[in-house]
């Protein structure tokens, strides 16, 4: 029997890789982990965490203005962009340290280096070579920028947290959740924001009512949405970045910006890892191809998270990590091995207002279940009866008529993610509309609307 240096070697120190390494080590496995950048991956360093912190920051301008309706008087404070960046950086550094402590405390050997796969059981980092019984690829994804004229002048989401100076004029290219979030955040922080998207609506894949509603709400806050449009060219001038925006009729609109953010997609981080040379098969999107156990074409090599391009969500990567650990080492005593279902995975988009969603869109539900009942409510929240804000809230339920099961739940409004998380548990358990109807609401809250909608639209 071959004597390996490690039982498990993880390439990538993001959420999924750290979880797998730590849990495997806690069960007695000899574990190594290679990470060339800061520990925590995209989510901790340039994704979920700093983005949510900036989203909190961006809400204060509206909150100060709205407070006047509740009797608060006086001038609102102004944003100190450098202070926000400094405070965010300090918190991210703290989290990096916690991730390192969790790993070392569990007994994981951390190698701060780029790793390449040499064969089914061998990885190389600089001059070091290690062997492992099992290798896990958890290298995540990275932003991609198309070959547009002037692409050298643009930034991606990775650079948005440390821009210097603060961009008074921001042009965002894209219509996905990253584009919409940054448009909302920087608009809230005080930038004049233009969002350019080639589609008719933002947020492809989301429920159509949600897509239309959030576009209206973003427009109310001041975001200039230019849909059915694309970038023709970008040029640097003395007045700023000159961006030519072309609509479907071929008409050109010229926009000046201090910063141009491209948020048009992410690709799996597979370049430079030696995967194909070692025999790991990639799919047509460049993602690592895996089976139901997250095993690649090499039986000893597994892959999880964004590098497999399934659902690019941090909690999904964490769940996949636990499935792999249970598959390799067995479940914790007294528990069943973990399994991963991609049905009814809740998610949030931190636009202003937020979006929370779980289950099927209306179009998806009709295609899958046939006859579907739709319950929809659009209202002004109690808070805004005094705040003066024109913001409205949307809530929507989709019910499979054959079973009465709630198969889609969507919300656009403050704290949508917090509200939808609880309902996701009920939907995962198979809750019916009758169960929703028999549940007493908490009054007065926005969340109670989900259990008081009685008449389908």
RAFENGI-V206274 format. One record per backbone hydrogen bond with DSSP energy under -0.5 kcal/mol. NH is the residue of the N-H (numbers start at 0). CO is the residue of the C=O. E is the energy in kcal/mol with one decimal. If there is no record, write none. Layout:
BEGIN
nh | co | e
NH | CO | E
NH | CO | E
END
This chain:
BEGIN
nh | co | e
3 | 1 | -0.8
5 | 130 | -1.6
6 | 29 | -2.1
7 | 29 | -2.1
8 | 133 | -2.4
9 | 31 | -3.0
10 | 135 | -3.1
11 | 9 | -0.7
11 | 33 | -2.6
13 | 137 | -0.7
17 | 13 | -2.8
18 | 14 | -2.0
19 | 15 | -2.4
20 | 16 | -2.5
21 | 17 | -2.7
22 | 18 | -2.4
23 | 19 | -2.2
24 | 20 | -2.3
25 | 21 | -2.2
26 | 22 | -0.8
26 | 23 | -0.6
27 | 24 | -1.9
28 | 23 | -2.0
30 | 28 | -0.7
31 | 7 | -2.1
32 | 108 | -2.6
33 | 9 | -2.6
34 | 110 | -1.9
39 | 12 | -2.8
40 | 37 | -1.1
43 | 39 | -1.2
44 | 40 | -2.1
45 | 41 | -1.9
46 | 41 | -0.8
46 | 42 | -0.6
48 | 42 | -2.3
50 | 46 | -2.5
51 | 47 | -2.3
52 | 48 | -2.2
53 | 49 | -2.4
54 | 50 | -2.0
55 | 51 | -2.3
56 | 52 | -2.0
57 | 53 | -2.3
58 | 54 | -1.0
58 | 55 | -0.8
59 | 55 | -0.6
59 | 56 | -1.1
61 | 57 | -0.5
62 | 58 | -2.3
63 | 59 | -3.0
64 | 60 | -1.7
65 | 61 | -3.2
66 | 62 | -1.7
67 | 64 | -1.1
68 | 65 | -1.3
69 | 66 | -1.5
70 | 67 | -1.6
71 | 66 | -2.0
80 | 78 | -0.8
83 | 79 | -2.2
84 | 80 | -2.3
85 | 81 | -2.3
86 | 82 | -2.7
87 | 83 | -2.4
88 | 84 | -2.6
89 | 85 | -2.1
90 | 86 | -1.8
91 | 87 | -2.4
92 | 88 | -2.4
93 | 89 | -1.9
94 | 90 | -2.1
95 | 91 | -2.5
96 | 92 | -2.0
97 | 93 | -1.9
98 | 94 | -2.5
99 | 95 | -2.1
100 | 96 | -2.6
101 | 97 | -2.7
102 | 98 | -2.0
103 | 99 | -2.8
104 | 100 | -2.7
105 | 101 | -1.1
106 | 102 | -0.7
106 | 103 | -0.8
107 | 102 | -2.6
108 | 30 | -2.5
109 | 107 | -0.7
110 | 32 | -3.1
111 | 109 | -0.6
112 | 110 | -1.6
115 | 123 | -2.2
116 | 272 | -3.5
117 | 115 | -0.5
117 | 121 | -2.8
118 | 121 | -1.3
121 | 118 | -0.9
122 | 129 | -2.6
123 | 115 | -2.6
124 | 127 | -2.9
127 | 124 | -3.2
129 | 122 | -2.6
131 | 120 | -2.3
132 | 5 | -2.1
133 | 6 | -1.3
134 | 299 | -2.6
135 | 8 | -2.8
136 | 134 | -0.5
136 | 301 | -3.3
137 | 10 | -2.8
137 | 135 | -0.6
141 | 266 | -2.5
143 | 264 | -2.2
147 | 145 | -2.2
148 | 231 | -0.5
150 | 147 | -1.8
152 | 149 | -2.3
153 | 150 | -1.4
154 | 259 | -2.6
158 | 155 | -1.7
159 | 155 | -0.5
159 | 156 | -0.9
161 | 158 | -1.1
162 | 159 | -0.7
167 | 165 | -0.7
169 | 191 | -2.4
170 | 258 | -2.5
171 | 169 | -0.5
171 | 193 | -3.2
172 | 260 | -3.2
173 | 171 | -0.6
173 | 195 | -2.8
175 | 262 | -0.6
179 | 175 | -2.5
180 | 176 | -2.3
181 | 177 | -2.3
182 | 178 | -2.1
183 | 179 | -2.2
184 | 180 | -2.9
185 | 181 | -2.5
186 | 182 | -1.6
187 | 183 | -2.4
188 | 184 | -1.8
189 | 185 | -0.6
189 | 186 | -0.9
190 | 185 | -2.9
191 | 167 | -3.2
192 | 190 | -0.7
193 | 169 | -2.4
194 | 223 | -2.9
195 | 171 | -3.1
195 | 193 | -0.5
196 | 194 | -0.5
196 | 225 | -2.2
202 | 174 | -4.0
205 | 202 | -2.0
210 | 206 | -2.3
211 | 207 | -2.4
212 | 208 | -2.5
213 | 209 | -2.7
214 | 210 | -1.4
215 | 211 | -1.8
216 | 212 | -2.3
217 | 213 | -2.8
218 | 214 | -2.0
219 | 215 | -1.9
220 | 216 | -1.3
221 | 217 | -0.6
221 | 218 | -0.9
222 | 217 | -2.0
223 | 192 | -2.7
224 | 222 | -0.9
225 | 194 | -3.4
225 | 223 | -0.6
226 | 224 | -0.7
227 | 198 | -2.5
228 | 196 | -2.2
229 | 245 | -2.3
231 | 243 | -3.3
232 | 243 | -1.0
233 | 148 | -1.9
234 | 241 | -2.3
236 | 234 | -0.5
236 | 239 | -2.1
239 | 236 | -1.2
240 | 256 | -3.2
241 | 234 | -3.6
241 | 239 | -0.6
242 | 240 | -0.7
242 | 254 | -3.3
243 | 232 | -2.4
243 | 241 | -0.5
244 | 242 | -0.7
244 | 252 | -3.2
245 | 229 | -3.2
245 | 243 | -0.5
246 | 250 | -2.3
247 | 227 | -0.9
249 | 246 | -1.8
252 | 244 | -3.0
254 | 242 | -3.0
254 | 252 | -0.5
256 | 240 | -2.1
257 | 168 | -2.7
258 | 168 | -1.7
260 | 170 | -2.7
260 | 258 | -0.5
261 | 154 | -2.7
261 | 259 | -0.5
262 | 172 | -3.0
262 | 260 | -0.7
263 | 143 | -0.5
266 | 141 | -2.8
268 | 139 | -3.1
269 | 267 | -1.6
272 | 269 | -1.3
277 | 273 | -1.8
278 | 274 | -1.0
279 | 274 | -2.9
280 | 278 | -0.5
282 | 286 | -3.0
285 | 282 | -2.0
287 | 306 | -2.4
288 | 280 | -2.2
290 | 294 | -1.7
293 | 290 | -2.1
295 | 297 | -0.6
295 | 300 | -2.9
298 | 296 | -0.7
300 | 297 | -2.6
301 | 134 | -3.1
302 | 293 | -2.2
303 | 136 | -2.0
306 | 303 | -0.7
307 | 304 | -2.1
308 | 305 | -1.1
309 | 304 | -0.5
311 | 309 | -0.6
312 | 310 | -2.0
315 | 312 | -0.5
316 | 312 | -1.9
317 | 313 | -2.2
318 | 314 | -2.1
319 | 315 | -2.6
320 | 316 | -2.1
321 | 317 | -1.7
322 | 318 | -1.8
323 | 319 | -2.3
324 | 320 | -2.3
325 | 321 | -2.4
326 | 322 | -2.3
327 | 323 | -2.5
328 | 324 | -2.9
329 | 325 | -2.0
334 | 331 | -2.4
340 | 338 | -0.5
344 | 341 | -0.6
345 | 343 | -0.7
346 | 356 | -2.4
348 | 354 | -2.3
350 | 348 | -1.6
352 | 350 | -0.6
354 | 348 | -2.4
355 | 410 | -2.6
356 | 346 | -2.5
357 | 408 | -2.2
359 | 406 | -3.0
364 | 360 | -2.8
365 | 361 | -2.4
366 | 362 | -1.9
367 | 363 | -2.2
368 | 364 | -3.2
369 | 364 | -0.6
369 | 365 | -1.3
370 | 368 | -1.1
371 | 369 | -0.5
372 | 398 | -2.6
374 | 396 | -2.7
376 | 394 | -2.9
378 | 392 | -2.3
380 | 378 | -0.5
383 | 380 | -1.2
384 | 381 | -1.8
385 | 382 | -1.3
386 | 382 | -1.5
387 | 383 | -0.8
392 | 378 | -3.3
393 | 411 | -2.5
394 | 376 | -2.8
395 | 409 | -2.3
396 | 374 | -3.0
397 | 407 | -2.5
398 | 372 | -2.6
399 | 404 | -2.7
400 | 370 | -1.9
400 | 398 | -0.7
402 | 399 | -0.7
403 | 399 | -2.7
405 | 430 | -2.2
406 | 397 | -2.7
406 | 404 | -0.7
407 | 397 | -1.3
408 | 357 | -2.4
409 | 395 | -2.5
410 | 355 | -2.6
411 | 393 | -2.4
412 | 353 | -2.5
415 | 412 | -1.4
418 | 414 | -2.1
419 | 415 | -2.9
420 | 416 | -1.7
421 | 417 | -0.7
422 | 418 | -1.2
423 | 419 | -2.1
424 | 420 | -1.0
424 | 421 | -0.5
425 | 421 | -1.2
426 | 422 | -2.5
427 | 423 | -2.5
428 | 424 | -1.5
429 | 426 | -1.3
430 | 425 | -2.3
432 | 403 | -3.2
435 | 431 | -2.1
436 | 432 | -2.9
437 | 433 | -1.7
438 | 434 | -0.6
438 | 435 | -1.1
442 | 440 | -0.6
444 | 441 | -0.6
448 | 445 | -1.8
449 | 446 | -1.6
450 | 447 | -1.5
451 | 448 | -1.2
452 | 448 | -0.8
453 | 451 | -0.6
455 | 453 | -0.5
456 | 373 | -3.2
END
